Amino acid sequence: MLFLHKPATYLGITNSFCSHSATRFTCTSFEKACAIRYQISGLRGTEGAIFLFQNRCSWILASCKKVLILTIFRSCVHTESCFVPTSEIIAVEETDLNKKQRNSGKWQKMAKLHAFTVYYVKKAQNHRWRCSDVTFWCVDEQLCNQWIQALKELLELQTRPKQLLVYINPYGGKRQGKRIYEQKVAPLFSLASISTDVFVTERANHAKDNLFEVNINKYDGVVCVGGDGMFSEVMHGLIGRMQKDSGIDQNNPKAPLVQCNIRIGIIPAGSTDCVCYSTVGISDPVTSALHIILGDSQPLDVSSVHHNNTFLKYTVSLLGYGFYGDVLKDSEKKRWMGPMRYDYSGFKTFLSHHCYEGTISFQPAKHTLGSPRDKDSCRTGCHICRQSEQQLAEQRKKCGLKHEEDEEEWKVIKGKFLAINAVNMSCACPRSPKGLSPAAHLADGSADLILVRKCSRFDFLRYLVRHTNQDDQFDFSFVDVYRVKSFQFTSKLLEDNESDVTDIGKKHFGQFCRDHPACCCNIANSTWNCDGETLDSSAIEVRVHCQLMKLFARGIEENHKEAVSNQSRVEQLL
């Protein structure tokens, strides 16, 4: 039975025509019904009688903004339900049944059949999405066309991309970017009637340079096929283009940057794909492509990095000094090893056990509601991100950005560190499912500053191991974590040379924290790991820009809550 539930505009199907189904007819109280047949693709033995209630159906569907529910009743007792929100329908197409194999001789005796197929998102475990479809057919051509037109008008109400600019890095990860796009992503874009301009990069910063030249306004989004490095390149080009067109000087660390309205989609094809994993929940090209097709939108904080009033980089995931910077610097010399170079360089850097002395000054993010030590992870529709952004906007509206920075208290920490990490997101990946900071939020206008002080190799190993399990990785005496909106770092060597970058005025220092007594260690400078790219600077200034850009994503969904919600909707219909 295919029925339309008038109050919430639901769509459902069943393959059993019994007294239970007859009761359902009475409950729906529609005046006219038309018998059609259906087939669930990929399932055998599911053909049966379906009744499509035609009473004002085209008008109801055209104005529907809620949920399309495909409910398959295998018997009067046992049911299997599949929920498809209208926002998760991929496409609707007319289907030629002459090309389909008919499973029963009864079909031969029927009049000419007319059919349409609904393609929709099917959610599997571990945040993995797949494209599934259901085909409906009937003898009434006008009725079939009405459903096709109504469903297509329904999709037009969604805010979805129609024209995309695609950049493919053919060299990233295992050099599979072009194959992944052509075999897994391009067919889905074609199904969803999305036109694309594809650009295969040939050198470093090729996509970034191209974004300053193209007519960006004709595109609904930019898609990058590659790893975190490719995403960083596209992000720099898009943000830089936006500031250039708006007359914003990126070299001014206090300049309020203009938000990017053009969304970026990530098709993971790199070594770690940290940004994709932290915003979608899985590194899977098909899942990411479906998020792009549906037009999902996830705001994202971006941090700017400056040195002596000179812009250096933007970062959205990890800005690491010490251990992670040394790992990246050593691995760059061994790119011929492929992704295995990170394991080799990580082990080598761990054995060297270098620590670095310097001074960190930071402004606490008082506008945020959460803390790095709580268990409230960032998920789809995160209330902490939403409310924190509202409080930050109200703060700046009252006192202004410059006044706010002058009055805010700075905290200063001096010492010797094995690692200094600033993260705008959890930085989760398959090897570290919780990431460097499990409670970091994607769009709350803050970064989590993690300071790992000098300790023994064994203690540092214990800290690193906790990134792979469920234990609290901050529960060590030598680890400190702060939620900040800006910070500065200066190495000890540069301090001795009286660098003017660190002179932020003693009147701003509200608190001084001292490290343990001096010990003999190498005081040479490390390298910054800025989203997987090396950055050589002994003194930097970092500022978080709240929700500066948007991704084709929706954050990591709560599977359990979603299942409970869907089950309650089933119970309402039964």
ZITABEL-V341247 format. One record per backbone hydrogen bond with DSSP energy under -0.5 kcal/mol. CO is the residue of the C=O (numbers start at 1). NH is the residue of the N-H. E is the energy in kcal/mol with one decimal. If there is no record, write none. Layout:
co:CO nh:NH e:E
co:CO nh:NH e:E
//
This chain:
co:1 nh:3 e:-0.6
co:2 nh:53 e:-0.8
co:3 nh:5 e:-0.5
co:3 nh:12 e:-1.3
co:4 nh:6 e:-0.8
co:5 nh:9 e:-1.6
co:5 nh:10 e:-1.0
co:8 nh:67 e:-0.8
co:10 nh:5 e:-1.4
co:12 nh:3 e:-1.1
co:16 nh:18 e:-0.8
co:18 nh:22 e:-2.3
co:19 nh:23 e:-2.2
co:20 nh:24 e:-1.4
co:21 nh:25 e:-1.7
co:22 nh:26 e:-1.6
co:23 nh:27 e:-2.1
co:24 nh:28 e:-1.7
co:25 nh:29 e:-1.3
co:25 nh:30 e:-0.5
co:32 nh:54 e:-1.5
co:32 nh:55 e:-0.8
co:34 nh:52 e:-2.8
co:36 nh:50 e:-2.4
co:37 nh:137 e:-3.3
co:39 nh:41 e:-0.7
co:39 nh:135 e:-2.1
co:40 nh:43 e:-2.0
co:48 nh:38 e:-0.7
co:50 nh:36 e:-3.0
co:50 nh:52 e:-0.5
co:51 nh:2 e:-1.0
co:51 nh:53 e:-0.7
co:52 nh:34 e:-1.8
co:52 nh:54 e:-0.6
co:54 nh:56 e:-0.5
co:54 nh:57 e:-1.7
co:56 nh:60 e:-2.2
co:57 nh:61 e:-2.6
co:58 nh:62 e:-2.0
co:59 nh:63 e:-1.3
co:61 nh:64 e:-1.3
co:66 nh:86 e:-1.5
co:67 nh:69 e:-0.6
co:68 nh:70 e:-0.6
co:68 nh:84 e:-1.9
co:69 nh:71 e:-0.8
co:70 nh:72 e:-0.6
co:70 nh:82 e:-2.0
co:71 nh:13 e:-0.7
co:71 nh:73 e:-0.7
co:72 nh:74 e:-0.8
co:72 nh:80 e:-2.6
co:73 nh:15 e:-1.1
co:78 nh:74 e:-0.6
co:78 nh:75 e:-1.5
co:80 nh:72 e:-2.0
co:82 nh:70 e:-2.0
co:84 nh:68 e:-2.1
co:85 nh:88 e:-2.9
co:86 nh:89 e:-1.2
co:88 nh:90 e:-0.5
co:88 nh:121 e:-2.1
co:91 nh:119 e:-2.9
co:93 nh:117 e:-3.1
co:95 nh:97 e:-0.9
co:95 nh:115 e:-0.7
co:96 nh:99 e:-1.2
co:97 nh:100 e:-1.5
co:104 nh:107 e:-1.1
co:105 nh:108 e:-0.9
co:105 nh:109 e:-0.6
co:106 nh:109 e:-0.9
co:107 nh:110 e:-1.0
co:114 nh:138 e:-2.8
co:115 nh:95 e:-2.1
co:116 nh:136 e:-2.8
co:117 nh:93 e:-2.2
co:117 nh:119 e:-0.6
co:118 nh:134 e:-2.0
co:119 nh:90 e:-2.5
co:119 nh:91 e:-1.4
co:120 nh:132 e:-2.9
co:121 nh:123 e:-0.6
co:122 nh:130 e:-2.1
co:124 nh:127 e:-0.5
co:125 nh:128 e:-1.4
co:128 nh:124 e:-3.4
co:130 nh:122 e:-3.3
co:130 nh:132 e:-0.6
co:132 nh:120 e:-2.6
co:133 nh:41 e:-0.8
co:134 nh:118 e:-2.9
co:135 nh:39 e:-2.6
co:136 nh:116 e:-2.2
co:137 nh:37 e:-2.9
co:138 nh:114 e:-3.2
co:139 nh:141 e:-0.9
co:140 nh:144 e:-2.1
co:141 nh:145 e:-2.4
co:142 nh:146 e:-2.1
co:143 nh:147 e:-2.0
co:144 nh:148 e:-2.2
co:145 nh:149 e:-2.7
co:146 nh:150 e:-2.6
co:147 nh:151 e:-2.6
co:148 nh:152 e:-2.2
co:149 nh:153 e:-2.2
co:150 nh:154 e:-1.8
co:151 nh:155 e:-1.9
co:152 nh:156 e:-1.5
co:153 nh:157 e:-0.8
co:154 nh:157 e:-0.8
co:155 nh:158 e:-1.5
co:158 nh:160 e:-1.3
co:162 nh:195 e:-2.5
co:163 nh:220 e:-3.1
co:163 nh:221 e:-0.7
co:164 nh:166 e:-0.6
co:164 nh:197 e:-2.2
co:165 nh:223 e:-3.1
co:166 nh:199 e:-3.0
co:167 nh:225 e:-3.3
co:168 nh:170 e:-0.8
co:168 nh:201 e:-2.4
co:169 nh:172 e:-0.5
co:172 nh:175 e:-2.3
co:172 nh:176 e:-0.6
co:176 nh:180 e:-2.7
co:177 nh:181 e:-2.1
co:178 nh:182 e:-2.4
co:179 nh:183 e:-2.4
co:180 nh:184 e:-2.1
co:180 nh:185 e:-1.0
co:181 nh:185 e:-0.9
co:181 nh:186 e:-3.3
co:185 nh:188 e:-0.6
co:185 nh:189 e:-2.2
co:186 nh:190 e:-2.3
co:187 nh:191 e:-2.1
co:188 nh:192 e:-2.0
co:189 nh:194 e:-2.8
co:190 nh:193 e:-1.5
co:193 nh:195 e:-0.6
co:195 nh:164 e:-2.3
co:196 nh:198 e:-0.5
co:197 nh:166 e:-2.8
co:199 nh:168 e:-2.4
co:199 nh:201 e:-0.6
co:203 nh:206 e:-1.4
co:205 nh:209 e:-2.3
co:206 nh:210 e:-2.0
co:207 nh:211 e:-1.9
co:208 nh:212 e:-0.7
co:209 nh:212 e:-0.8
co:210 nh:213 e:-1.6
co:210 nh:214 e:-2.0
co:214 nh:216 e:-1.5
co:215 nh:218 e:-1.4
co:216 nh:219 e:-1.5
co:220 nh:263 e:-0.7
co:221 nh:165 e:-2.0
co:222 nh:265 e:-2.9
co:223 nh:167 e:-3.1
co:224 nh:226 e:-0.7
co:224 nh:267 e:-2.7
co:225 nh:169 e:-2.8
co:226 nh:269 e:-2.1
co:226 nh:270 e:-0.7
co:227 nh:231 e:-1.9
co:228 nh:232 e:-2.5
co:229 nh:233 e:-1.9
co:230 nh:234 e:-2.2
co:231 nh:235 e:-2.9
co:232 nh:236 e:-2.6
co:233 nh:237 e:-1.9
co:234 nh:238 e:-2.5
co:235 nh:239 e:-2.9
co:236 nh:240 e:-2.3
co:237 nh:241 e:-2.1
co:238 nh:242 e:-2.1
co:239 nh:243 e:-2.4
co:240 nh:244 e:-2.3
co:241 nh:245 e:-2.5
co:242 nh:246 e:-1.2
co:243 nh:247 e:-0.6
co:243 nh:248 e:-2.8
co:244 nh:247 e:-1.0
co:248 nh:250 e:-0.8
co:249 nh:252 e:-1.3
co:251 nh:253 e:-0.8
co:252 nh:255 e:-1.7
co:255 nh:257 e:-0.6
co:259 nh:261 e:-0.6
co:261 nh:263 e:-0.5
co:263 nh:222 e:-2.5
co:264 nh:552 e:-2.4
co:265 nh:224 e:-2.8
co:265 nh:267 e:-0.5
co:266 nh:268 e:-0.7
co:267 nh:226 e:-1.7
co:273 nh:277 e:-2.2
co:274 nh:278 e:-2.4
co:275 nh:279 e:-1.1
co:276 nh:280 e:-2.1
co:276 nh:281 e:-0.7
co:277 nh:281 e:-1.2
co:279 nh:555 e:-1.0
co:282 nh:284 e:-1.0
co:284 nh:288 e:-2.3
co:285 nh:289 e:-2.4
co:286 nh:290 e:-2.2
co:287 nh:291 e:-1.8
co:288 nh:292 e:-1.8
co:289 nh:293 e:-2.4
co:290 nh:294 e:-2.3
co:291 nh:295 e:-0.6
co:291 nh:296 e:-2.0
co:292 nh:161 e:-0.6
co:292 nh:295 e:-1.0
co:298 nh:551 e:-2.3
co:300 nh:548 e:-0.6
co:300 nh:549 e:-1.7
co:302 nh:545 e:-3.1
co:303 nh:315 e:-2.4
co:304 nh:543 e:-1.9
co:305 nh:312 e:-3.0
co:305 nh:313 e:-1.2
co:306 nh:541 e:-2.4
co:307 nh:310 e:-0.7
co:310 nh:307 e:-2.2
co:313 nh:305 e:-2.8
co:315 nh:303 e:-3.0
co:317 nh:424 e:-1.4
co:318 nh:531 e:-2.8
co:319 nh:422 e:-2.1
co:320 nh:529 e:-3.3
co:321 nh:323 e:-0.6
co:321 nh:420 e:-2.8
co:322 nh:326 e:-2.8
co:323 nh:327 e:-2.3
co:324 nh:328 e:-1.8
co:325 nh:329 e:-2.3
co:326 nh:330 e:-2.3
co:327 nh:331 e:-2.3
co:328 nh:332 e:-1.8
co:329 nh:333 e:-0.5
co:330 nh:333 e:-0.9
co:331 nh:334 e:-1.7
co:332 nh:335 e:-0.7
co:334 nh:337 e:-2.1
co:335 nh:338 e:-1.8
co:337 nh:340 e:-0.9
co:338 nh:341 e:-2.0
co:339 nh:342 e:-1.3
co:339 nh:343 e:-0.5
co:340 nh:344 e:-1.9
co:341 nh:345 e:-2.7
co:342 nh:346 e:-2.2
co:343 nh:347 e:-2.2
co:344 nh:348 e:-2.2
co:345 nh:349 e:-2.6
co:346 nh:350 e:-2.3
co:347 nh:351 e:-1.8
co:348 nh:352 e:-1.6
co:349 nh:353 e:-1.8
co:356 nh:417 e:-3.1
co:357 nh:492 e:-2.8
co:358 nh:415 e:-2.0
co:359 nh:490 e:-2.0
co:360 nh:413 e:-3.3
co:361 nh:488 e:-3.0
co:362 nh:364 e:-0.6
co:362 nh:411 e:-2.7
co:363 nh:485 e:-2.2
co:363 nh:486 e:-0.9
co:364 nh:366 e:-1.5
co:365 nh:368 e:-1.0
co:371 nh:374 e:-1.4
co:375 nh:377 e:-1.3
co:379 nh:382 e:-1.3
co:382 nh:386 e:-1.7
co:383 nh:387 e:-2.7
co:384 nh:388 e:-2.5
co:385 nh:389 e:-2.0
co:386 nh:390 e:-1.6
co:387 nh:391 e:-2.4
co:388 nh:392 e:-2.3
co:389 nh:393 e:-2.2
co:390 nh:394 e:-2.1
co:391 nh:395 e:-2.4
co:392 nh:396 e:-2.2
co:393 nh:397 e:-1.8
co:394 nh:398 e:-1.7
co:395 nh:399 e:-2.2
co:396 nh:400 e:-1.6
co:400 nh:404 e:-1.9
co:401 nh:405 e:-1.9
co:402 nh:406 e:-1.9
co:403 nh:407 e:-2.0
co:404 nh:408 e:-1.9
co:409 nh:364 e:-0.5
co:410 nh:510 e:-3.5
co:410 nh:511 e:-0.7
co:411 nh:362 e:-2.6
co:412 nh:513 e:-1.7
co:413 nh:360 e:-3.1
co:415 nh:358 e:-2.2
co:416 nh:454 e:-1.9
co:417 nh:356 e:-2.9
co:418 nh:323 e:-1.8
co:419 nh:452 e:-2.9
co:420 nh:321 e:-3.0
co:421 nh:450 e:-3.8
co:422 nh:319 e:-2.1
co:423 nh:448 e:-2.6
co:426 nh:436 e:-1.6
co:426 nh:437 e:-1.4
co:429 nh:432 e:-0.7
co:432 nh:429 e:-1.6
co:432 nh:435 e:-0.6
co:437 nh:440 e:-2.1
co:440 nh:378 e:-0.6
co:442 nh:301 e:-2.8
co:447 nh:449 e:-0.6
co:447 nh:484 e:-3.1
co:448 nh:423 e:-2.1
co:448 nh:450 e:-0.7
co:449 nh:451 e:-0.5
co:449 nh:482 e:-2.2
co:450 nh:421 e:-2.8
co:450 nh:452 e:-0.6
co:451 nh:453 e:-0.7
co:451 nh:480 e:-2.4
co:452 nh:418 e:-2.7
co:452 nh:419 e:-1.5
co:456 nh:460 e:-2.3
co:457 nh:461 e:-2.4
co:458 nh:462 e:-2.1
co:459 nh:463 e:-2.0
co:460 nh:464 e:-2.3
co:461 nh:465 e:-2.5
co:462 nh:466 e:-1.3
co:464 nh:467 e:-1.4
co:465 nh:468 e:-2.0
co:466 nh:469 e:-0.5
co:467 nh:434 e:-0.6
co:467 nh:435 e:-0.5
co:471 nh:473 e:-0.7
co:472 nh:475 e:-1.2
co:474 nh:476 e:-1.9
co:476 nh:479 e:-1.3
co:478 nh:453 e:-3.0
co:480 nh:451 e:-3.2
co:482 nh:449 e:-3.6
co:482 nh:484 e:-0.7
co:483 nh:365 e:-2.6
co:484 nh:447 e:-2.9
co:485 nh:544 e:-2.5
co:486 nh:363 e:-2.5
co:487 nh:542 e:-3.2
co:488 nh:361 e:-2.2
co:489 nh:540 e:-1.9
co:490 nh:359 e:-2.7
co:491 nh:495 e:-2.0
co:492 nh:496 e:-2.2
co:493 nh:497 e:-0.8
co:494 nh:499 e:-1.2
co:495 nh:498 e:-2.0
co:499 nh:502 e:-0.6
co:500 nh:503 e:-0.9
co:502 nh:504 e:-1.8
co:505 nh:508 e:-1.6
co:506 nh:509 e:-1.2
co:508 nh:410 e:-2.4
co:508 nh:510 e:-0.9
co:511 nh:412 e:-2.5
co:513 nh:414 e:-2.3
co:519 nh:521 e:-0.6
co:527 nh:322 e:-0.5
co:528 nh:530 e:-0.8
co:528 nh:535 e:-1.8
co:529 nh:320 e:-2.2
co:529 nh:531 e:-0.9
co:530 nh:533 e:-1.2
co:533 nh:530 e:-3.1
co:535 nh:528 e:-2.6
co:535 nh:537 e:-0.9
co:538 nh:491 e:-2.1
co:540 nh:489 e:-2.1
co:541 nh:306 e:-2.7
co:542 nh:487 e:-2.2
co:543 nh:304 e:-2.6
co:544 nh:546 e:-0.6
co:545 nh:302 e:-2.0
co:545 nh:548 e:-1.1
co:548 nh:260 e:-2.9
co:549 nh:300 e:-2.6
co:550 nh:264 e:-2.0
co:551 nh:298 e:-2.1
co:551 nh:553 e:-1.8
co:556 nh:380 e:-2.0
co:557 nh:559 e:-1.0
co:558 nh:562 e:-2.2
co:559 nh:563 e:-2.3
co:560 nh:564 e:-2.2
co:561 nh:565 e:-2.3
co:562 nh:566 e:-2.5
co:563 nh:567 e:-2.4
co:564 nh:568 e:-1.9
co:565 nh:569 e:-1.4
co:566 nh:570 e:-1.7
co:567 nh:571 e:-2.1
co:568 nh:572 e:-1.4
co:569 nh:573 e:-1.3
co:570 nh:574 e:-2.1
//
